[in-house]
Amino acid sequence: MISISPKTKQFLFFIIKVLIVGGAFYFIYSQLANNDKLDWQKFLVLFQKNYSLGGIAFLLFLSVLNRFFEILKWQNLVLHLHKISLPEATKQVLGALTAGLFTPNGVGEYAGKALFFEKSKAKKIVFLNLICNGIQMILSVIFGIFGLLYFNANYNIITPKTILILFGICFLLCGILFVSKKINIKGYSIEKLIHKINEIPKSIHQKNIVLAICRYLVFSHQYYFLFLAFDVNLPYFTLMATIASVYFLASSLPTFQFLDFAVKGSVAVYFFGMLGVNEWIVVFISTLMWFLNVVLPVLIGSYYVMNFKILTPTLSKGEGDETK
């Protein structure tokens, strides 16, 4: 086996960190500079017309609040293993977000968070991150279904018969999952998963759900206020139902974090097009949401990635401590 000296390992690790951060900046620039659907001239005209320092500060505050609730969710879930500080939770969430920017559905985020802990805790950290993201997905599905039903009641996209068939399929799938919960595949089963979830105290689950709902309400209303800023005057429930539908359907599609705004933008163009909203406005708002809630946190997360040091078993008494 070829042995690598400590200095060589440090150099290789530094190169990996530079590639992650450099790649993040490159993809962000590429998506903003080379998107021909972004009409910057129209945007500047509208921006000058509706320019407000208070409005910009409010939207930035919602972005901070959105990510803050995510950080609190992670800090709360890790409490199942041990207590971590808010700065430590911030470092782990933003650093992992940056590391997962290029991976399908943010899979790299799971590995990114695990690196902040001892190797023996890796599976538990991945599981906790699955719960952290899973509750957000469940809320997107719940709100999204109600949003789609409300949207469909007003615009008749699909017939009532089709809706019944879809619900029938959903119930059938739920029934199959319930019946097969004891089926074991390579040591894993639904029953075992439920048991693992139940090992976490109810108080942690309850707080996780509350924080997830708060986060959902923040970013969905940020979307809503951006439409108001772009002079889109639609009834509140119609706009919120459409936003919920877009997030539900877009979240169901496999994608990369750096292409997230393109996927959401494509789905949003279809739905908001039915409401008579101009395509360029929808694309711009989707891009701004991506910039505010992904790009800005990634820029901060890049700092944590560059300053990250791998834990060594001999020096780490707590999973959240770094080597010096």
C-alpha positions in Angstrom: 0.0 0.0 0.0 1.3 3.5 -0.9 1.8 5.7 2.1 1.1 9.4 1.8 3.0 11.9 4.1 0.9 14.2 6.3 2.1 17.3 4.3 0.9 15.7 1.1 -2.5 14.8 2.6 -2.8 18.4 3.8 -2.0 19.7 0.3 -4.4 17.3 -1.4 -7.2 18.3 1.1 -6.5 21.9 0.4 -6.8 21.4 -3.3 -10.1 19.6 -2.8 -11.4 22.6 -0.8 -10.2 25.0 -3.4 -12.0 23.0 -6.1 -15.3 22.9 -4.2 -15.2 26.6 -3.5 -13.9 27.5 -7.0 -16.5 25.3 -8.6 -19.3 26.9 -6.5 -18.3 30.4 -7.6 -17.9 29.3 -11.3 -21.3 27.7 -11.5 -23.0 30.7 -9.7 -21.4 33.1 -12.2 -22.1 30.9 -15.2 -25.8 30.6 -14.3 -26.3 34.3 -13.7 -24.2 35.5 -16.7 -25.2 33.1 -19.4 -29.0 32.7 -18.8 -30.6 34.2 -21.9 -34.0 34.2 -20.3 -33.0 36.9 -17.8 -33.9 40.3 -19.3 -31.7 42.5 -17.2 -32.9 45.7 -18.9 -36.5 45.1 -17.9 -35.4 44.2 -14.4 -33.4 47.4 -14.0 -36.3 49.5 -15.2 -38.7 47.8 -12.7 -36.0 47.9 -10.0 -35.6 51.7 -10.4 -39.4 52.1 -10.3 -40.0 50.1 -7.2 -36.6 50.6 -5.5 -36.8 50.5 -1.7 -34.1 50.0 0.9 -36.7 48.8 3.3 -38.0 46.2 0.8 -34.4 44.9 0.0 -33.6 44.7 3.8 -36.9 42.8 4.4 -36.2 40.3 1.6 -32.6 39.8 3.0 -34.0 39.4 6.5 -36.4 36.6 5.2 -33.3 34.8 3.6 -31.5 35.0 6.9 -34.6 33.8 8.8 -35.0 30.9 6.3 -31.5 29.6 6.8 -31.6 30.4 10.5 -34.6 28.0 11.0 -32.7 25.3 9.1 -29.7 25.8 11.4 -32.0 25.6 14.5 -33.5 22.4 13.1 -30.0 20.8 12.7 -28.9 22.0 16.2 -32.1 20.5 17.6 -31.7 17.1 15.9 -28.0 16.8 16.8 -29.1 17.2 20.5 -30.0 13.5 20.2 -26.3 12.8 20.2 -24.8 15.7 22.1 -25.3 19.5 22.4 -23.7 21.8 19.8 -23.5 25.6 19.9 -25.4 27.8 17.4 -22.1 28.9 15.7 -21.1 25.2 15.3 -24.5 24.3 13.8 -24.2 27.3 11.4 -20.7 26.1 10.3 -22.0 22.6 9.7 -25.1 23.6 7.8 -23.5 26.2 5.5 -20.3 24.2 5.0 -22.3 21.1 4.0 -24.6 23.2 1.7 -21.5 24.4 -0.2 -20.1 20.9 -0.4 -23.4 19.6 -1.7 -23.9 22.2 -4.4 -22.8 20.0 -7.3 -24.4 16.8 -6.2 -27.8 15.4 -7.2 -30.5 16.5 -4.8 -27.8 17.8 -2.4 -26.6 14.3 -1.6 -23.1 15.8 -0.9 -24.7 17.7 2.0 -25.0 14.4 4.0 -21.3 13.6 3.6 -20.4 17.2 4.3 -22.2 17.2 7.7 -20.7 13.8 8.6 -17.2 15.1 8.2 -17.7 17.4 11.2 -18.2 14.4 13.4 -16.2 11.3 14.3 -16.2 8.5 11.8 -18.2 6.3 14.2 -21.1 8.7 14.2 -21.3 9.0 10.4 -24.3 6.8 9.9 -26.2 8.5 12.7 -25.4 12.0 11.3 -26.6 10.9 7.8 -29.8 9.5 9.4 -30.4 12.8 11.3 -29.9 14.8 8.1 -32.4 12.5 6.4 -35.0 13.4 9.1 -34.0 17.1 8.8 -34.6 17.2 5.1 -37.4 14.6 5.2 -39.8 16.7 7.3 -39.3 19.7 4.9 -40.2 17.4 2.0 -43.3 16.1 3.8 -44.5 19.6 4.4 -43.9 20.5 0.7 -46.0 17.5 -0.3 -48.8 18.4 2.2 -49.0 22.1 1.3 -48.4 21.2 -2.3 -51.3 18.8 -2.6 -53.7 21.4 -1.0 -52.2 24.0 -3.3 -52.8 21.9 -6.4 -56.4 21.1 -5.3 -57.1 24.8 -4.8 -55.4 25.7 -8.1 -57.2 23.0 -10.0 -60.6 24.0 -8.5 -60.1 27.4 -10.1 -58.4 26.5 -13.4 -59.5 22.9 -14.1 -56.2 21.5 -15.2 -57.3 17.9 -14.6 -60.7 16.4 -14.2 -62.2 15.2 -10.8 -62.0 11.6 -12.1 -58.3 11.9 -12.6 -57.9 13.4 -9.1 -59.7 10.4 -7.7 -57.5 8.0 -9.6 -54.4 9.8 -8.4 -55.6 9.6 -4.8 -56.4 6.0 -5.3 -52.9 5.3 -6.4 -51.5 7.1 -3.4 -53.6 5.1 -1.0 -52.6 1.9 -2.8 -48.9 2.8 -2.4 -49.4 3.6 1.3 -51.1 0.2 1.7 -48.3 -1.6 0.0 -45.7 0.1 2.2 -47.7 -0.8 5.3 -48.0 -4.4 4.3 -44.4 -4.7 3.3 -43.0 -2.8 6.3 -41.5 -6.0 7.8 -39.8 -7.0 4.5 -36.0 -6.9 5.1 -33.7 -5.8 2.3 -30.0 -6.0 3.1 -30.7 -5.4 6.8 -33.0 -2.5 6.2 -36.8 -2.3 6.5 -39.6 0.3 7.0 -40.3 -1.2 10.4 -36.6 -0.8 11.4 -36.6 2.8 10.1 -39.7 3.6 12.2 -38.0 2.1 15.2 -35.0 4.3 14.6 -37.1 7.4 14.3 -39.0 6.5 17.5 -35.6 6.3 19.4 -35.4 10.1 19.0 -37.3 11.9 21.8 -40.7 13.3 20.9 -39.7 16.7 22.1 -37.0 16.9 19.4 -39.5 15.7 16.7 -42.1 18.2 17.8 -39.6 21.1 17.7 -38.3 19.9 14.4 -41.8 20.0 12.9 -42.5 23.5 14.3 -39.2 24.9 12.9 -39.8 23.2 9.5 -43.3 24.8 9.3 -41.8 28.2 10.2 -39.1 27.7 7.5 -41.7 26.8 4.9 -43.9 29.8 5.7 -40.8 32.1 5.5 -39.5 31.0 2.0 -43.0 30.7 0.5 -43.9 34.2 1.6 -40.6 35.5 0.4 -41.7 34.2 -3.0 -45.0 36.0 -2.5 -43.5 39.3 -1.6 -41.2 39.1 -4.6 -44.2 38.8 -6.9 -45.7 41.9 -5.2 -42.4 43.7 -5.8 -42.7 42.9 -9.5 -46.2 44.4 -9.6 -48.0 41.0 -9.8 -51.4 41.6 -8.2 -53.2 38.3 -7.7 -55.4 37.2 -4.8 -53.3 36.0 -1.8 -54.7 32.4 -1.8 -54.3 32.0 -5.5 -50.7 33.1 -5.4 -49.8 31.0 -2.3 -51.5 27.9 -3.8 -49.5 28.3 -7.0 -46.3 28.8 -5.0 -47.0 25.6 -3.0 -47.8 23.7 -6.2 -44.5 24.8 -7.8 -42.4 23.9 -4.8 -44.1 20.5 -4.5 -43.7 19.5 -8.1 -40.2 21.0 -8.5 -39.0 19.2 -5.3 -40.2 15.9 -6.8 -37.8 16.2 -9.7 -34.2 15.1 -9.3 -31.8 18.0 -9.8 -28.6 19.7 -8.6 -28.5 22.6 -6.1 -26.9 24.9 -8.6 -29.7 24.1 -11.2 -32.4 24.4 -8.6 -33.7 27.8 -9.8 -33.8 26.5 -13.4 -36.0 23.6 -12.4 -38.3 25.6 -10.2 -38.3 28.4 -12.8 -39.5 26.0 -15.5 -42.3 24.6 -13.4 -43.2 28.2 -12.2 -43.4 29.5 -15.8 -46.1 26.9 -16.6 -48.2 27.6 -13.6 -47.9 31.3 -13.4 -48.3 31.5 -17.2 -51.8 30.2 -16.7 -52.4 33.2 -14.4 -51.2 35.6 -17.0 -47.8 36.5 -15.4 -45.0 37.4 -17.9 -42.4 34.6 -18.3 -39.5 36.9 -17.7 -40.9 38.0 -14.3 -41.3 34.4 -13.2 -37.8 33.5 -14.3 -36.3 36.5 -12.5 -38.2 35.8 -9.3 -37.1 32.1 -9.4 -33.5 33.3 -10.0 -33.7 35.8 -7.1 -35.0 33.2 -4.8 -32.1 30.9 -5.7 -29.7 33.8 -5.2 -31.1 34.8 -1.9 -31.5 31.3 -0.4 -28.7 29.3 -2.0 -26.0 31.6 -3.4 -25.6 33.9 -0.4 -25.5 31.0 2.1 -23.0 29.2 -0.2 -20.7 32.3 -0.2 -20.6 32.2 3.6 -20.3 28.5 3.6 -17.2 28.8 1.3 -15.4 30.4 4.3 -16.2 27.4 6.5 -15.1 24.9 3.7 -11.8 26.7 3.3 -11.2 26.7 7.1 -12.4 23.1 7.6 -10.0 20.6 9.2 -10.7 16.8 9.4 -11.2 15.4 12.9 -8.6 13.0 14.2 -9.8 10.4 16.7 -6.9 11.0 19.1 -7.7 14.7 19.5 -11.5 14.8 19.3 -13.3 14.3 22.6 -16.5 15.7 21.2 -17.8 15.2 17.7 -18.2 18.9 17.0 -14.6 19.9 17.9 -12.0 20.6 15.3 -8.3 19.7 15.4 -6.0 22.6 16.0 
